[in-house]
């Protein structure tokens, strides 16, 4: 990057490993961050006032998937994310035992600020809860992974209708046959989220989402779902059924539920994730992570 361009960035860097490619830059565009909306939403989630999925909430702010693993599995998971940035773009990582990510939000607590959590043991889901404070341990490392809910407001600003938001639903989420690159002890296939739109809107969505690689970026496929191993759009593996009407095509994005599918194969002894659709709402504006 040219020096004069670099100076135009006011950056916060999350150093995730020794490779410079694993530094996530957030640029400010000269905008003062106003975090009152996401902070108030997190407080309502923490109090149990808001439950369920978070699609459409805090327009213009970044939402994140969550994965929490013991320290002795964290390096392997980071390696998996490093080689699968499309499905697992890490935007924040805690120190062992620390449930806070202050760079992503004021008073943000990973133990209580998501509407729903899944608890896993040896690859099996054993519990669903709205608070994991009693499960927190000194060896746990939290990963915030960018979520496609973050760019939905940008799509709607461009006039692209999103039916799941209009109907108050979660997106439809499917296991695909797109293989992830193995990393450490983790391997498996990509999970994808689906939004239905006209072909013209699908092309526009590709153009818009290319700007946001830290929240999955451009779609990985649109058109025939069978081409990526999806047999029936009316039977999502996670989330809700979203109708694809005549004249529309299904558009598929890499999804941050991928770690949940992968951990079922890799079977770490203990893991906590977000419940699909129940995201961490951060103070980051989507403009701060836009490439242009």
Backbone bond lengths (Angstrom), bond angles and torsions (degrees), N, CA, C in turn:
res aa  C-N    CA-C-N  psi(-1)  N-CA   C-N-CA  omega(-1)  CA-C   N-CA-C  phi
1 X - - - 1.463 - - 1.519 109.03 -
2 X 1.322 117.31 132.52 1.451 120.77 179.51 1.515 110.14 -62.95
3 X 1.337 115.74 148.43 1.451 120.07 -174.49 1.519 112.12 -61.68
4 X 1.358 117.72 -40.27 1.458 118.83 -178.19 1.519 111.49 -67.33
5 X 1.353 117.56 -30.14 1.457 119.76 175.50 1.515 111.01 -72.20
6 X 1.328 115.88 -39.26 1.456 119.78 -179.28 1.519 110.71 -60.91
7 X 1.339 116.74 -36.92 1.455 119.71 -178.21 1.521 112.12 -68.52
8 X 1.327 118.00 -17.13 1.458 119.88 179.35 1.515 111.77 -77.97
9 X 1.313 116.75 -7.96 1.452 121.13 179.65 1.527 109.08 -95.67
10 X 1.334 115.97 131.09 1.458 119.93 164.33 1.509 104.54 -102.05
11 X 1.316 117.33 110.05 1.462 120.72 -163.79 1.515 112.61 -111.67
12 X 1.312 113.37 145.42 1.452 121.72 161.70 1.510 104.69 -115.34
13 X 1.302 118.92 128.36 1.457 120.84 -176.50 1.512 109.97 -113.60
14 X 1.323 115.13 134.21 1.452 121.24 172.15 1.517 106.48 -105.64
15 X 1.314 117.73 109.90 1.454 120.49 -179.69 1.514 108.31 -85.15
16 X 1.323 115.63 107.62 1.453 120.54 -174.63 1.520 112.35 -95.04
17 X 1.315 117.85 -23.60 1.452 120.58 175.20 1.516 106.67 -161.11
18 X 1.321 117.79 -172.67 1.451 120.39 -176.14 1.518 113.36 -74.71
19 X 1.328 117.16 -13.72 1.458 120.12 -178.05 1.518 110.93 -80.95
20 X 1.349 118.54 130.54 1.463 120.30 177.31 1.513 112.49 -59.81
21 X 1.348 117.88 -23.48 1.458 119.66 -179.57 1.512 111.99 -69.73
22 X 1.329 117.26 -11.69 1.450 120.34 179.97 1.522 112.10 -99.53
23 X 1.326 117.45 19.51 1.452 120.59 172.72 1.518 107.85 -96.56
24 X 1.322 116.56 124.53 1.452 121.26 179.56 1.521 108.12 -95.30
25 X 1.325 117.29 124.24 1.452 121.44 -179.13 1.525 110.01 -102.46
26 X 1.319 115.74 134.44 1.449 122.10 174.03 1.517 107.58 -113.86
27 X 1.310 118.03 120.15 1.450 118.86 -178.70 1.519 109.59 -106.31
28 X 1.303 115.50 146.72 1.448 120.97 -167.94 1.527 114.59 -94.05
29 X 1.314 120.30 -21.19 1.463 122.68 -176.78 1.525 111.66 55.04
30 X 1.321 117.99 26.59 1.452 121.02 178.71 1.515 114.36 72.63
31 X 1.348 117.96 12.53 1.455 121.55 -176.97 1.526 109.54 -97.50
32 X 1.328 116.61 132.47 1.455 120.63 174.70 1.519 108.83 -78.35
33 X 1.316 116.69 127.76 1.461 120.46 -176.39 1.526 110.39 -70.60
34 X 1.327 116.58 125.16 1.459 122.85 174.29 1.518 107.19 -112.28
35 X 1.321 116.17 103.72 1.458 120.54 -171.48 1.517 112.98 -99.29
36 X 1.334 118.30 13.62 1.462 119.36 -174.15 1.526 111.90 -64.77
37 X 1.336 118.18 -37.97 1.467 120.10 -177.83 1.522 111.34 -65.91
38 X 1.337 119.78 -55.36 1.470 118.11 178.84 1.521 112.93 -63.46
39 X 1.329 117.59 -35.39 1.466 119.40 179.57 1.527 111.02 -63.86
40 X 1.331 116.44 -42.32 1.464 119.69 178.41 1.525 111.38 -65.47
41 X 1.334 116.88 -37.71 1.464 119.81 177.15 1.529 110.69 -64.81
42 X 1.334 117.09 -42.03 1.469 119.50 178.37 1.529 110.87 -62.54
43 X 1.322 116.50 -38.48 1.462 119.37 178.83 1.527 111.07 -64.68
44 X 1.334 116.47 -38.21 1.466 119.72 177.65 1.530 111.19 -69.41
45 X 1.325 116.42 -37.28 1.465 120.05 176.10 1.526 109.77 -64.07
46 X 1.327 116.13 -44.80 1.464 121.46 -179.64 1.529 111.06 -60.29
47 X 1.327 116.15 -35.15 1.464 121.00 -179.13 1.527 112.75 -83.64
48 X 1.334 117.21 -4.10 1.455 120.64 179.45 1.513 114.34 83.60
49 X 1.336 117.24 8.32 1.466 120.95 179.87 1.522 110.59 -73.27
50 X 1.341 116.67 -40.93 1.464 122.13 177.74 1.522 108.27 -102.45
51 X 1.318 115.62 127.99 1.459 121.29 177.85 1.525 109.07 -133.08
52 X 1.325 116.26 161.62 1.458 120.33 176.30 1.515 113.16 87.15
53 X 1.340 115.84 -155.05 1.460 121.09 -172.25 1.527 111.41 -79.88
54 X 1.336 115.67 156.34 1.469 121.79 -172.75 1.523 113.44 -114.40
55 X 1.326 118.63 10.98 1.460 120.67 178.50 1.523 109.88 -60.19
56 X 1.330 116.26 133.09 1.458 121.32 179.55 1.512 114.33 89.42
57 X 1.334 118.01 -9.52 1.461 120.75 178.65 1.528 110.24 -83.93
58 X 1.327 116.26 150.85 1.468 123.14 177.08 1.523 111.91 49.70
59 X 1.345 117.98 59.02 1.470 119.94 179.92 1.525 111.67 -54.84
60 X 1.325 115.44 135.01 1.452 120.70 178.84 1.513 114.52 90.45
61 X 1.341 117.15 -4.69 1.460 120.67 178.60 1.528 110.01 -110.77
62 X 1.314 115.66 153.50 1.460 121.98 -177.29 1.524 110.24 -80.16
63 X 1.331 115.67 133.45 1.456 121.80 170.75 1.527 108.91 -108.85
64 X 1.333 115.27 156.75 1.461 119.01 -174.24 1.520 111.90 -137.39
65 X 1.329 114.92 142.93 1.456 122.74 166.95 1.529 108.26 -75.76
66 X 1.311 116.45 166.89 1.459 120.31 -177.09 1.524 111.02 -136.05
67 X 1.321 115.20 137.63 1.465 121.94 169.28 1.523 107.49 -138.53
68 X 1.317 116.41 131.68 1.463 122.44 -179.57 1.519 107.89 -127.44
69 X 1.332 116.03 124.47 1.461 120.87 -177.19 1.522 110.63 -134.67
70 X 1.341 116.97 158.78 1.465 119.65 172.50 1.523 110.72 -61.75
71 X 1.323 115.89 152.44 1.459 121.67 -176.38 1.522 112.24 -55.12
72 X 1.337 118.33 -37.53 1.463 119.04 -176.52 1.529 112.79 -73.71
73 X 1.337 117.70 -5.96 1.462 121.82 172.35 1.526 111.92 -109.03
74 X 1.325 117.17 -11.98 1.464 120.79 -172.53 1.525 112.58 -65.25
75 X 1.334 117.72 -40.40 1.464 119.74 -179.46 1.527 111.17 -64.03
76 X 1.331 116.43 -38.94 1.462 119.67 177.71 1.526 110.72 -65.16
77 X 1.331 116.17 -40.54 1.462 118.85 179.59 1.523 110.75 -66.80
78 X 1.323 116.54 -40.17 1.462 120.00 176.93 1.523 110.74 -61.56
79 X 1.327 116.80 -39.63 1.464 120.56 177.16 1.525 110.59 -62.28
80 X 1.333 116.61 -40.37 1.464 120.47 178.03 1.526 110.46 -63.32
81 X 1.322 116.89 -44.70 1.468 120.18 178.95 1.527 111.20 -63.11
82 X 1.323 116.14 -38.13 1.466 121.03 -177.93 1.524 111.51 -60.59
83 X 1.328 117.42 -37.34 1.467 120.22 -177.92 1.526 112.07 -94.99
84 X 1.335 117.24 -0.55 1.467 121.73 177.00 1.528 110.24 -132.14
85 X 1.334 117.37 58.66 1.470 119.79 -174.87 1.520 113.74 -68.06
86 X 1.327 117.88 -19.53 1.466 119.73 179.77 1.528 110.80 -68.18
87 X 1.315 116.82 -44.97 1.464 120.28 -178.35 1.521 112.79 -92.34
88 X 1.329 117.95 -22.76 1.468 121.06 -174.78 1.526 111.83 -132.21
89 X 1.341 118.25 62.18 1.468 120.02 179.10 1.536 111.06 -77.67
90 X 1.308 116.75 103.56 1.466 121.31 -177.15 1.527 109.75 -73.40
91 X 1.332 116.43 125.53 1.464 120.68 176.73 1.525 111.83 -113.62
92 X 1.323 117.57 -2.80 1.456 120.99 177.18 1.511 110.78 -168.91
93 X 1.330 115.67 147.42 1.463 121.78 -178.99 1.520 108.12 -146.84
94 X 1.326 116.72 133.03 1.459 120.23 -178.34 1.524 111.27 -89.75
95 X 1.311 115.33 164.68 1.453 120.81 166.86 1.527 108.31 -77.85
96 X 1.334 118.85 156.18 1.467 119.89 178.86 1.525 111.74 -54.73
97 X 1.315 115.69 130.23 1.453 121.42 177.02 1.510 115.55 83.17
98 X 1.322 117.94 -5.49 1.470 121.93 -177.08 1.530 109.22 -100.40
99 X 1.329 119.37 116.03 1.466 120.96 -177.80 1.524 114.16 -88.96
100 X 1.335 116.96 8.28 1.463 119.81 -174.34 1.529 111.62 -109.99
101 X 1.331 115.00 147.81 1.463 122.10 173.92 1.530 107.53 -131.64
102 X 1.337 117.70 76.43 1.468 120.37 -173.84 1.519 113.81 -61.08
103 X 1.328 118.02 -27.04 1.459 118.95 179.12 1.526 112.28 -70.56
104 X 1.340 116.79 -17.69 1.465 120.22 178.29 1.522 112.69 -99.98
105 X 1.332 117.12 -12.82 1.448 117.17 179.81 1.515 113.20 177.75
106 X 1.316 114.82 140.70 1.455 121.08 175.99 1.528 109.22 -68.07
107 X 1.327 116.30 129.21 1.464 121.72 177.88 1.527 111.57 58.47
108 X 1.328 116.70 35.24 1.466 121.33 -179.17 1.524 109.05 -89.20
109 X 1.326 116.47 123.54 1.460 122.84 -175.93 1.528 108.86 -123.04
110 X 1.336 116.58 115.37 1.460 120.42 -177.62 1.524 112.92 -64.61
111 X 1.319 117.99 -18.03 1.461 121.17 -176.12 1.522 113.75 -79.27
112 X 1.332 117.08 -18.39 1.466 118.52 -170.90 1.520 114.87 -141.44
113 X 1.328 118.64 -4.59 1.464 120.40 -167.96 1.519 114.32 -101.04
114 X 1.331 117.47 15.02 1.459 122.17 170.90 1.525 108.05 -114.47
115 X 1.332 118.38 146.04 1.469 119.53 -178.61 1.524 114.20 -67.95
116 X 1.331 117.31 -21.88 1.456 119.00 -178.37 1.514 112.27 -157.27
117 X 1.331 115.72 143.83 1.461 122.63 179.56 1.526 109.37 -129.75
118 X 1.333 115.78 148.32 1.458 122.32 168.28 1.527 107.82 -108.83
119 X 1.318 116.02 138.56 1.461 122.47 175.82 1.523 107.75 -111.24
120 X 1.337 115.99 132.30 1.461 122.09 -174.29 1.528 110.39 -123.16
121 X 1.320 116.11 142.96 1.461 122.22 172.39 1.523 108.46 -134.22
122 X 1.313 116.14 122.31 1.466 121.99 178.87 1.530 112.30 52.36
123 X 1.328 115.23 40.54 1.456 120.66 176.53 1.512 115.47 82.31
124 X 1.325 117.83 1.69 1.466 121.83 179.87 1.525 109.65 -112.00
125 X 1.324 116.02 135.17 1.460 119.48 176.25 1.521 109.06 -76.31
126 X 1.330 116.13 122.91 1.462 120.21 -174.31 1.521 112.90 -114.30
127 X 1.336 117.46 -11.99 1.461 118.52 -176.29 1.521 109.98 -160.71
128 X 1.329 116.05 146.34 1.459 122.74 168.19 1.518 107.25 -123.20
129 X 1.330 116.61 131.86 1.454 120.14 -174.18 1.526 110.03 -148.30
130 X 1.323 116.34 168.42 1.463 121.24 177.47 1.525 112.06 -107.75
131 X 1.326 117.48 1.27 1.468 121.15 179.91 1.524 108.22 -155.26
132 X 1.331 116.40 132.00 1.469 119.62 -177.68 1.529 111.89 -115.16
133 X 1.331 117.26 18.81 1.465 120.34 -177.89 1.521 111.61 -57.25
134 X 1.323 117.12 -40.29 1.466 120.49 -177.58 1.522 112.27 -72.64
135 X 1.331 117.06 -14.97 1.464 121.42 -178.90 1.522 112.51 -98.65
136 X 1.331 116.61 -6.33 1.459 119.58 -173.96 1.524 111.09 -68.58
137 X 1.347 115.40 142.71 1.460 121.64 -178.49 1.519 109.87 -133.85
138 X 1.324 115.39 160.89 1.461 120.97 -177.66 1.525 113.32 -70.24
139 X 1.342 117.47 -14.92 1.463 119.46 -177.46 1.528 112.84 -100.81
140 X 1.332 118.13 4.82 1.462 120.03 -174.40 1.528 111.82 -85.00
141 X 1.331 114.98 139.46 1.465 123.12 178.60 1.524 107.87 -119.81
142 X 1.328 116.36 127.74 1.459 120.99 -178.82 1.519 111.95 -101.01
143 X 1.330 115.65 139.35 1.465 122.84 176.82 1.525 108.95 -120.24
144 X 1.322 116.84 124.66 1.465 121.87 171.21 1.524 107.72 -97.41
145 X 1.322 116.04 125.88 1.463 122.77 -174.94 1.526 108.12 -119.50
146 X 1.324 116.36 125.41 1.459 121.05 -176.16 1.518 113.12 -51.86
147 X 1.335 116.47 142.39 1.466 122.71 -175.15 1.522 110.94 -118.83
148 X 1.331 116.12 144.57 1.462 121.16 -178.92 1.527 113.20 -68.33
149 X 1.329 119.03 -16.16 1.463 119.70 173.31 1.530 110.32 -56.60
150 X 1.327 116.09 -25.28 1.462 121.22 -174.84 1.524 112.81 -63.19
151 X 1.340 117.65 -35.78 1.466 118.96 -175.67 1.528 113.13 -96.12
152 X 1.325 118.05 2.83 1.462 119.34 -176.73 1.526 112.13 -63.22
153 X 1.331 117.51 -35.79 1.462 120.06 178.76 1.527 110.45 -64.37
154 X 1.346 116.82 -37.24 1.466 120.00 177.66 1.528 110.79 -64.25
155 X 1.326 117.18 -37.33 1.462 120.40 176.73 1.530 110.57 -65.51
156 X 1.322 115.92 -44.99 1.468 119.17 -178.90 1.522 111.33 -67.17
157 X 1.330 117.42 -34.83 1.466 120.47 175.98 1.523 111.31 -60.85
158 X 1.341 115.97 -28.59 1.466 120.84 178.91 1.527 112.07 -86.25
159 X 1.324 116.81 5.35 1.456 120.80 177.67 1.510 114.68 88.16
160 X 1.332 117.45 10.09 1.462 121.39 179.56 1.525 108.73 -87.57
161 X 1.316 116.58 121.57 1.457 121.14 -178.92 1.526 110.32 -81.76
162 X 1.313 115.30 137.96 1.462 121.59 178.35 1.523 107.89 -118.19
163 X 1.324 114.94 106.77 1.466 119.96 -170.44 1.522 112.74 -63.51
164 X 1.321 117.35 -36.16 1.465 117.82 -177.57 1.523 111.24 -64.48
165 X 1.337 117.33 -33.06 1.464 119.70 177.04 1.523 110.08 -73.62
166 X 1.325 117.21 -42.38 1.466 120.62 178.29 1.525 111.33 -58.59
167 X 1.332 116.22 -33.98 1.466 120.58 -177.06 1.526 113.03 -97.72
168 X 1.341 117.17 2.00 1.458 120.19 179.07 1.511 113.77 68.38
169 X 1.338 116.23 33.04 1.460 121.31 -178.39 1.524 111.33 -109.50
170 X 1.319 114.48 167.25 1.454 121.03 167.24 1.532 107.85 -78.51
171 X 1.327 117.35 162.52 1.460 119.62 172.34 1.529 109.61 -69.68
172 X 1.325 115.63 160.37 1.462 120.90 171.43 1.527 107.99 -82.79
173 X 1.327 116.63 133.63 1.464 121.91 -174.27 1.527 108.74 -128.86
174 X 1.330 115.61 132.53 1.461 120.90 -173.57 1.529 111.35 -131.49
175 X 1.316 115.14 148.39 1.463 120.59 165.47 1.526 107.80 -77.22
176 X 1.313 117.41 133.91 1.461 121.15 179.45 1.528 109.88 -110.56
177 X 1.334 115.38 177.71 1.465 119.60 174.25 1.526 111.69 -100.22
178 X 1.342 116.55 14.37 1.462 120.88 177.77 1.528 108.18 -78.18
179 X 1.308 116.72 115.55 1.463 120.52 -175.69 1.525 111.18 -74.80
180 X 1.324 115.80 135.01 1.461 120.81 170.20 1.526 108.97 -81.79
181 X 1.314 115.87 156.38 1.460 120.69 173.97 1.525 108.75 -77.41
182 X 1.330 119.29 125.66 1.468 119.60 179.14 1.524 111.40 -59.56
183 X 1.325 115.20 143.60 1.460 121.17 177.10 1.509 109.39 -145.11
184 X 1.340 117.20 122.50 1.454 119.78 -175.98 1.515 110.37 57.81
185 X 1.329 115.88 -131.46 1.463 120.64 179.38 1.524 112.89 -90.10
186 X 1.330 117.08 7.63 1.464 120.70 -175.29 1.520 111.52 -106.55
187 X 1.332 115.39 136.45 1.456 121.91 175.28 1.524 108.57 -158.05
188 X 1.318 116.06 159.96 1.460 119.91 -179.85 1.512 110.80 156.17
189 X 1.335 116.25 -162.99 1.462 122.05 -176.88 1.522 111.13 -112.83
190 X 1.319 114.84 156.64 1.454 121.86 -178.01 1.524 111.32 -72.28
191 X 1.318 115.45 139.90 1.461 122.56 168.88 1.526 107.23 -97.77
192 X 1.339 116.69 142.04 1.466 120.70 -176.38 1.524 110.37 -127.55
193 X 1.328 115.61 147.66 1.463 121.14 171.36 1.523 108.48 -100.98
194 X 1.338 116.48 151.24 1.462 120.89 -175.05 1.525 110.76 -124.63
195 X 1.330 115.19 134.29 1.460 122.50 172.01 1.521 107.25 -128.65
196 X 1.319 117.37 136.13 1.464 120.67 -179.08 1.520 109.68 -95.54
197 X 1.331 116.27 139.49 1.463 121.20 179.41 1.519 109.76 -161.98
198 X 1.315 116.30 169.17 1.459 120.00 177.67 1.526 109.16 -69.83
199 X 1.338 118.21 158.55 1.467 119.47 177.50 1.526 112.94 -56.51
200 X 1.331 117.41 -39.13 1.465 119.74 179.25 1.526 110.84 -63.94
201 X 1.337 116.56 -41.71 1.462 119.72 177.92 1.522 111.38 -68.03
202 X 1.335 116.80 -32.82 1.464 119.85 178.08 1.525 110.40 -62.44
203 X 1.330 116.60 -42.48 1.467 120.23 178.37 1.524 110.28 -64.81
204 X 1.325 116.48 -41.82 1.464 120.01 177.92 1.531 110.47 -64.37
205 X 1.329 117.44 -38.36 1.464 120.83 178.83 1.525 111.29 -62.82
206 X 1.326 116.66 -38.53 1.464 120.16 176.66 1.524 110.04 -60.20
207 X 1.332 116.11 -45.44 1.462 120.23 -179.67 1.528 111.44 -61.95
208 X 1.328 116.60 -44.03 1.464 120.70 -177.27 1.522 111.18 -68.32
209 X 1.322 116.76 -47.82 1.464 120.39 -171.94 1.522 113.17 -74.31
210 X 1.319 117.24 -17.91 1.464 120.00 174.35 1.524 111.06 -57.25
211 X 1.320 116.90 -25.22 1.469 121.28 -179.34 1.526 112.67 -71.91
212 X 1.337 117.98 -14.04 1.460 120.58 -168.56 1.534 112.75 -124.88
213 X 1.332 118.56 62.88 1.472 119.44 -178.04 1.523 113.82 -64.82
214 X 1.335 118.25 -23.13 1.464 120.12 -179.12 1.521 113.18 -78.95
215 X 1.348 116.71 -1.11 1.469 120.52 171.84 1.533 108.73 -129.83
216 X 1.332 115.45 41.51 1.468 126.58 174.62 1.520 114.93 88.70
217 X 1.329 119.00 -16.75 1.453 120.10 172.93 1.515 114.27 66.69
218 X 1.331 115.96 -147.49 1.461 122.11 -176.45 1.527 110.86 -70.70
219 X 1.329 117.22 157.32 1.470 120.23 177.45 1.527 112.06 -58.47
220 X 1.335 115.11 156.45 1.465 120.48 176.46 1.524 111.65 -94.90
221 X 1.355 116.75 -14.01 1.469 119.79 -177.66 1.519 108.85 -169.34
222 X 1.332 116.89 147.05 1.461 119.65 163.61 1.513 108.79 -144.16
223 X 1.335 114.85 151.38 1.455 119.68 -175.51 1.516 111.35 108.06
224 X 1.320 116.69 -140.91 1.465 123.86 -172.57 1.531 112.01 -54.31
225 X 1.334 118.46 112.07 1.467 119.76 -179.82 1.523 113.13 -66.46
226 X 1.342 117.13 -26.99 1.463 119.85 -179.41 1.523 111.66 -63.22
227 X 1.333 116.78 -24.39 1.466 120.46 -179.28 1.521 111.91 -65.28
228 X 1.343 117.12 -21.54 1.471 119.80 176.64 1.531 110.90 -117.48
229 X 1.340 115.45 24.01 1.458 120.08 170.42 1.510 116.19 84.89
230 X 1.327 118.15 16.75 1.469 121.25 -179.73 1.523 108.49 -101.88
231 X 1.327 116.49 117.87 1.462 120.92 -172.99 1.522 112.93 -85.93
232 X 1.335 118.12 -33.34 1.463 120.26 -172.12 1.525 109.49 -147.86
233 X 1.330 116.95 114.19 1.464 120.72 -179.78 1.523 112.45 -68.44
234 X 1.315 117.12 -15.14 1.464 120.63 178.27 1.524 112.72 -87.60
235 X 1.333 116.45 4.68 1.460 120.16 179.20 1.529 110.12 -131.56
236 X 1.342 116.99 68.65 1.466 118.83 178.80 1.527 111.12 -65.87
237 X 1.319 115.76 150.15 1.466 120.62 177.43 1.522 111.68 -76.46
238 X 1.323 115.96 -27.07 1.464 122.59 177.80 1.528 106.97 -144.38
239 X 1.329 116.47 164.50 1.456 119.69 176.62 1.517 112.48 75.40
240 X 1.335 115.90 -154.57 1.461 122.16 -173.81 1.525 111.19 -118.85
241 X 1.320 115.57 158.49 1.461 121.00 173.38 1.529 108.48 -69.78
242 X 1.331 116.58 130.53 1.462 122.38 175.85 1.526 107.47 -123.08
243 X 1.320 116.42 123.41 1.460 121.65 -175.06 1.527 111.89 -67.60
244 X 1.324 115.54 137.48 1.462 122.19 169.93 1.526 106.53 -106.85
245 X 1.316 116.83 110.29 1.460 121.60 -173.12 1.527 111.32 -88.13
246 X 1.333 117.13 162.75 1.473 120.00 176.61 1.526 111.18 -53.85
247 X 1.324 115.53 136.89 1.458 120.84 -178.06 1.513 113.71 87.52
248 X 1.339 117.28 -0.42 1.462 121.90 179.09 1.525 110.38 -112.25
249 X 1.324 115.33 162.04 1.458 121.68 174.56 1.523 108.47 -126.74
250 X 1.333 117.47 147.80 1.459 119.20 172.76 1.529 110.00 -77.32
251 X 1.324 115.61 135.50 1.466 121.64 -179.45 1.525 107.27 -118.85
252 X 1.330 116.44 129.55 1.465 121.48 -170.71 1.525 111.37 -116.20
253 X 1.324 115.12 128.96 1.458 122.20 175.23 1.528 110.06 -111.21
254 X 1.322 117.26 147.33 1.462 120.42 168.53 1.523 108.35 -56.59
255 X 1.312 117.03 146.05 1.465 121.21 -170.61 1.525 111.31 -129.49
256 X 1.327 114.98 144.03 1.459 121.40 179.16 1.510 114.56 -75.21
257 X 1.335 117.48 5.00 1.464 120.55 169.79 1.531 109.88 -81.02
258 X 1.333 116.73 -9.77 1.470 120.80 178.80 1.529 112.64 -48.66
259 X 1.351 120.27 -45.67 1.470 118.58 179.20 1.520 113.62 -57.22
260 X 1.332 117.79 -31.67 1.462 119.41 -179.47 1.522 111.08 -67.92
261 X 1.330 116.44 -37.29 1.464 119.59 176.52 1.522 110.77 -70.45
262 X 1.327 115.86 -39.04 1.465 120.79 -177.42 1.527 111.30 -69.43
263 X 1.330 117.35 -38.83 1.469 118.52 -177.62 1.528 111.32 -69.58
264 X 1.331 117.24 -21.61 1.459 119.11 175.58 1.526 111.17 -67.67
265 X 1.336 115.72 -26.61 1.462 120.47 175.90 1.524 111.41 -86.28
266 X 1.334 116.04 -40.84 1.466 121.05 -174.55 1.520 112.77 -80.94
267 X 1.331 117.33 -26.55 1.462 124.10 171.79 1.534 115.10 57.62
268 X 1.335 118.70 55.99 1.463 117.94 170.22 1.526 109.30 -63.32
269 X 1.326 118.08 150.19 1.469 119.76 -175.19 1.520 113.28 -63.27
270 X 1.342 116.77 -27.47 1.464 120.35 -178.34 1.518 108.60 -152.27
271 X 1.318 116.05 139.10 1.458 121.11 179.13 1.522 108.47 -160.59
272 X 1.318 116.35 148.54 1.462 122.28 173.61 1.523 107.63 -126.76
273 X 1.328 116.77 135.51 1.461 121.50 175.99 1.528 109.08 -131.08
274 X 1.320 115.72 169.79 1.460 119.37 169.57 1.526 108.57 -70.29
275 X 1.318 117.42 153.16 1.455 120.66 166.86 1.526 106.99 -74.25
276 X 1.337 119.18 135.79 1.463 120.55 -176.14 1.529 112.40 -50.54
277 X 1.329 115.15 126.79 1.462 121.49 -178.98 1.513 114.38 92.20
278 X 1.329 117.70 -15.67 1.471 122.09 -178.31 1.523 108.86 -101.38
279 X 1.326 115.62 91.51 1.455 121.00 -166.91 1.527 113.86 -99.73
280 X 1.323 113.49 166.60 1.455 122.39 171.45 1.526 107.94 -87.05
281 X 1.319 117.39 119.06 1.465 122.12 178.95 1.525 108.05 -91.07
282 X 1.323 116.80 119.18 1.460 121.44 -175.29 1.526 111.21 -101.37
283 X 1.334 115.07 171.55 1.461 121.15 176.45 1.527 112.43 -85.50
284 X 1.324 117.68 -5.75 1.462 120.85 -179.99 1.520 110.66 -69.56
285 X 1.306 116.25 135.38 1.459 120.33 171.22 1.530 108.92 -85.07
286 X 1.326 116.28 146.27 1.459 119.81 179.06 1.525 110.52 -60.53
287 X 1.333 118.21 -29.33 1.464 121.16 178.62 1.523 112.00 -64.99
288 X 1.341 116.94 -23.94 1.457 120.45 -179.08 1.524 112.58 -73.56
289 X 1.336 117.16 -20.98 1.461 119.29 -179.53 1.525 111.74 -112.37
290 X 1.328 116.56 8.15 1.457 120.36 177.95 1.523 110.43 -72.68
291 X 1.335 116.71 138.38 1.460 120.37 177.82 1.523 111.73 -71.29
292 X 1.331 117.02 -29.26 1.467 120.79 -179.67 1.512 109.58 -158.69
